[in-house]
Amino acid sequence: MQRRHALKAASAALALSGLLSLPALGADTIKVGVLHSLSGTMAISETVLKDTVLMTIDEINAKGGLLGKKLEAVVVDPASNWPLFAEKAKQLITQDKVAVVFGCWTSVSRKSVLPVFEEQNSLLFYPVQYEGEELSKNVFYTGAAPNQQAIPAVEYLMSKDGGSAKRFVLLGTDYVYPRTTNKILRSFLHSKGIKDEDIMEDYTPFGHSDYQSIIAKIKKFSSEGKKTAVVSTINGDSNVPFYKELGNQGLKATDVPVVAFSVGEEELRGVDTKPLQGHLAAWNYFMSIKNPTNDAFIKSWSAYAKAKGIAGHKDKPLTNDPMEATYIGIHMWAQAVTKAKSTDTDKVIAAMAGQTFKAPGGFTSTMDAKNHHLHKPVFIGEVKGDGQFNVVWKTPGPVKAQPWSPFIPENKGKPDEPVKK
């Protein structure tokens, strides 16, 4: 005991005299914030994005890190609580001193944190499709804008290959992303000659689980003569009871196809997909896409998931679109930090313009030089019996994002780049 006290005293004295350097926790790392719901209604979609960030950080650290330092993840759980997202964002920036944050899924969570990132002049990388109608100096949007997902999906449904739909059900969770996306889609449908009486619009709250009456309404609406399709912007764990009820009531894709914007491989994990075969999803990536870059991405994720014992993925590893968008965003940020030789927000923003990355989706993704959005390909996939997607349509190459939709008249003349503050 006396010897231990003597050693402690000697160490303290040496430290005070500068002869012994005691390492400060995190002094030799670059901290990276991870802001995703690990509990609550959105955990079904967001938890895997947290793990994607951690895997990518490990990849970068294995190659030497950045600027001679290792990356260190700081993970918080805003628990599908929208005001808590803002609190956790502020904590990451002001207390944990992170250089960048990767996070959010719903637009209401992104809207909650946006003032925090702008006030603190910090960086958020947002990896999920959204409604557009926003540009911020402090956000890089690596998911799809409406013209990179919603508009092409509806165009496909109206085409001969997509079933020549003439009536549309716009069904969503009741918050900003579905309502704004459907405002854009209604205007787009009007431009194609579809009248209001041929558009049904309905919303359910987050966490909604009883879709019996809504599916019955859709069946009635679709029985009134014209070919009908459903456009789903349902988010989170509500997708499981929605798709189960679709199967229960026998609403088949050949009768009324459903195209989803927030359902991918992960959300279908807990659903019997055999009755859902032929229903659609529109994304910028599917796990089933065949190319060497995607093969390597899936292999890396599978190995990581197995090594870490990630729930669900240990035995059945799946990749999806927001995972790919997260992966692209982190690597682009790392490239920008290397180019800027700094993690300073303004220097990294300048270095992000025009960054490119060979994406698992099979194309080179480019960060637009002005509007902080990725140029992304668009894919439409049919649900298969094993929960994967068969790609039935795709764009010839990456599509440039339109953050301000031309189908909202008041957007005319808005600048296609964030205002520098």
N, C-alpha and C positions, 0 to 999 in steps of 0.2 A: 504493500500500500504506500509506504514511504517512498519507495523507488518510483512508483507511478506518479506521485505528486511532484517528485523532483524532476522527472522527465517533462511533465507538463509545464512546470515553472521555467525550465531551461528553454523549451520550445517557445514559450511566450516571450522570454527575454531576447532570444535570437530574432524572433519576428519583429519585435520593437526596434532592435538595432539594425534591422534590414538585412541580417545575414541569412535568414531563412524566409523563403517566399512561400506563404500559405496561399493556395489557389482560391480565388473568389469564384463561387458557383456561377457558371454561365459567362464568365469574363472572356473565355476563349471560344464562345459559341455565338452563332447568329440565331436569335429566337424567332420562331415561326408560329403564328397563332392558328389554331384550328377551332372554328366556330360552327359546329354542327350539332343538331338535336340528337342526343343519344338516348332520349326517353320521350314519351308522349307520342302523339299521333304521327309525327313526321320521322320518328326513329326508323321505321321500316325502310325509308329511302335514304336517310342521311348517315346512318351509322357506318355504312360501307365507304362513304366518302371520307370520313375520318381516317379509316384504315388505309385508303388509297393515298392520302397525304403522308401518312407515316411510312408506307412502303416507298414512296417516291423520295422522301427525305433520306431513307436508308440507302437508296440507289445513289443519290448525289454524294452522301457521306462516304460511300464505298469507293468513290472516284476522287476522294480528297476534299470534299466539301466545297466551300466558296470562300474566296479571298483568304485562303490559308486557315479557315475556321470550319468547324463542323456545324451543321444545322441542328437545332434543338427544338423539338415540338412542344408547344404549350397548349394542351387540350382542355377546353371547357365545354360544359353541357348547358345550353340555353333551354333545353327541355320542351321544345315546341311552344315556348312562351314568348310571344313577340316582344313585349317590353323588356324581358330579360335578355334578349339578344343585344339590345343597346347597352345594357349594364355590363354584360360580359365583354362586348367589344371595347368599351372604355377601359375595363380592367386589363384586357390584353395589351392595349396601347400604352396606357399611363402607368400601370403598376408592373406588368410583366415586360414592358419595353420590347415588344415584338417588332420586327422589321417589316412584316407583311402579315396579312390574315387571309386564309383560304376558308370560305364558308358560306353559309346561308343556302336555303333551297327555295322556300316560298318567297314571293315578292313582298309579302307583308313583313317578313323578317328583314329582307334587304332594305325596304323603306324605313324600318325601325333603326337600322344601324347607319344609314347613309349620312345623317347629320353629324354623327360621331366621327366618321372617317374624314368628312370635309372639315370639321372644326379642328381636328387634331392633325390634319394633313398627313394621313396615313393611307395605306394601300389595302384594298379588298379585291380579291379575285373571286368572281361569282360564277359557278360552274353549271348553271341550270338554264334551260329554255325559259323565256319570260315574255312579257307583253310588249316590250319596248317602251317608248314614250319616256325615255330617261337617258341622260348622258351625264356622267360625272368625271371630273378630272381624277378622282381618287378611286375609281372602280374600273376594272377590266372584266368585260363580260365574255366568258369563254363558252357559254351556252348559246342557244339559237335565239335570234330575233324572230318576229312573226313571219317575215318573208323567207326565213330559212327553215320553217317547220309548218306553221298553221296554214299559210296560203297555199304552198305546194300540195299539202295533204288534201285540202278541199278541192283544188284543181284536179287532183287524181280521182277523187270520188265522183266528180262530174264527168270525167272522161269515159270513153267506152270501156277501156281496160279496167277502170275502177267501178264500173257498174252503172254509169250514167244516172247518178242520183239527181232528183229534182226537188226533193224535200229534205230538210235538215233539222235534226235535234241538236241543239247546243246545250250540253249538259256539263255542269261544273261545280266545283266547291265554291262557296260563297265568299270570295275575297277578290283582291284587285287583279290578279293574273287572269283568272277565267273571265271576269266581267269585261276587262279591257280587250282581251283577245277576241271575245265574242262580239264586242262592239265593232272591232276591225273586220271580223268575218261577216257580220251582218251587212256592213257597208260593201264588202267585196261581193257578197252574194247578190245584193241589189244591182251592182254594176254588171252582173251576169244575167239579169232579168228575173231573178228569183224574188217572189213577192213575200211580204210579211206573213201572209196566211200560210205560206209553205215553210215557215221557220218556227219551231217550238224551242223555247228557252227555259231552262229550269236549273235551280241551284240548291245545293244541300250544304249544311254546315260541316266544318272539320270534324272528323271522327264519326260521321253519319254511318249507320250500319243497316238500316232497313230500306232496301231498294225495291220491295215488292210492288208498291203502288206506282212508283216511277216507271219501272219496266212495263207495267200494265198500260200506263199512259202512252209510252212509246209504241207499244204494240197496236193500240187503238189508232194513234196518229199515222202509223205506217200502213194501216189497212184502208186508208182513204184514197187509194187509187194510184198515186205516183210513187216511184222508187224512192225510198227513204234511207238516209244514212245518219249515224250518230257521231258527233264530234265531242269527245270526252276530255274535259280539263279537270276531272276529279283528281285530287291530290292525296297522297299519304295512304294510311291504312284503310280508308274507305273503299279503295279499289278492290280489296279482297271480297267484301260482301257484294259489291256491284257486279263483279264478274261471276261470282257464285250464283247470284240471282238470274243473271243473263242465261247461265246454263240451266238453272232450275226451270225457267219458263220457256226454254227451247227456242230462244231468239238467236237463230243461226246467222252466220255471216252471209250466207247466200240470200237470206231474206232482208235483213237490216244490218249492213256492216257497221261496226264501230271502229273509228280510228281514234287512238289515244295519244296524248302528248306528254303524259306523265307516268306511263306504264311501260316498264321494260322488263328485262330478265329478272331483276331482283323482286319487283312487285308481284310477278307471277309465280314466285317460288312456292307460295303456300296455296296455290289454286290448282284444281284439276283442269288442265288446259285442253283436254280432249274435246269437250263440247265447244271450246272457243276457237277451234281451228278455223283459219280464214279471216278472223277479225284482225284489225290492223293497228300498227303504231307507226308514228312518224318521228324519226330521230336523225341525228347526224353520225350515228355509229350503232352497229349491232355486233354482238359477240360472234355471230355466225359468219361475218365477213372474212374471206380467205385472202391473206397476204402475209408475207414474212414478218412485217412489223407487228401485225395483230397477233400472229402466232407467238412472238416473243413476249408481247404484253400479257397475253393470257398465261403463258408459262411462268412469267415472273410473279403474277398475281397468285396463281395456283400454289407455287412454292411458298410464297409469303403467307398465304392464308393457312396452309397446312402447318408451317413452322410456328405460327402464332396461335393456332387453334381457334381461328375466327369462327364464331357461331354460324352454322349453316354452310359456310364456305370451306370448312376443313374437309368435308366429304363431297360437296358439290360446289366447287368454285365457279362463280359467275362474274362476268364483266358487263358493264352497261355504259350508256352514253354519258351520264354525268361523271362517272369514274374516268372515262377518257378525257372529258373536258377539264377535270381536276388535274389529271396527269399532264396534259398539254400546258395548262396554266402554270404549274409549278416549274416545269422545265423551261418555259419561256421566261419566267421571272428570274430563274437562275442564270439564264443566258444574258438577260439584261443587266443583272448585278455584275456579272463578269465583264460585260462591255463597259459599264459605267465605272467599274472599279470601286463601287460604293453601294451601300444599301439605302442611301439618302433617297427619300421619296421622289423629289423632283428630278434627280438624275436618273433614277430607274424608269420613271414615266417617259422621259426623253429617249432612253435606250430601248424601251418596249416597242416603239414605232417600227413596224416592218419586220419584227422578229418572225422567224419561221421555225416550224418543227414538223418532222415527218410523223404524221399521226397514225395510230393503229387503224383508223377508218380507211386508210389506203391512199390518202392525198396529203400533200404538204399543206398544213394549216398556216395561215399568215395573219398576224395581228395588223389590222388596218392602221395605216400611218396616221390617221386622224381620229377615227371614231371609237377607239378602244374596244372594238368587237372583232371576233375572228371571222375570216372568210371560211365557210364550212360547206361541205357537201350535204345534200339531203337524201335520205333513204326512206322508203316506205317498206315495211316488212309485215308479212302475214304470220300470225301465231301458229306455231306447229304443236303437235301433240306432246312434245317433250319440253315445252316452255321456251324454246328458242324461236327465232324469226327467220323466215325465208324472204330475202329481199326481192320485191316484185317490181320496184321502180327506183330509179336514182337519177340525180342530176349528172350531166356530163363531167362536172368538176365543181370546185368550191364556189359558193355563192356569197357575194358581198352583202353584209347585213345592212338593213335599213332601220336604224333605231326609231326614226319618226315615220310612222306608217303613212303612205300616200292616201290610204283609205280613211284617214281622219282629216277632214278639210282644214281644221285650224293649224295643222302642221306645216302648211305651205310656207316656204321661206325660212323654216327653222334651220340653223347652222348644223352641219353634219360633223361637228366636233365639239368636245366639251369646252365650256368657258373656263379659261385659266383664272384661278382665284389667287 
